[in-house]
Amino acid sequence: MNRRHLLARLWWYLRELAGETGYDHYLAHHHKHRTAQAPLTRREFERLKNRTTVRCC
């Protein structure tokens, strides 16, 4: 394994751990299932992912 390949695998692993590939996985799933709706933009996806629900009870 050369250095470039090793660094690429390390970078992929760190992105997976940090959750940075969520949008990429979403797009792959959306493309695989060919839904009629247009996919969310990255901004919309991040907004939905980070949305918290505040409830009193």
HELIX and SHEET records of a PDB file:
HELIX    1   1 ARG A    3  ALA A   18  1                                  16    
HELIX    2   2 GLY A   22  HIS A   33  1                                  12    
HELIX    3   3 ARG A   42  ASN A   50  1                                   9    
END                                                                             
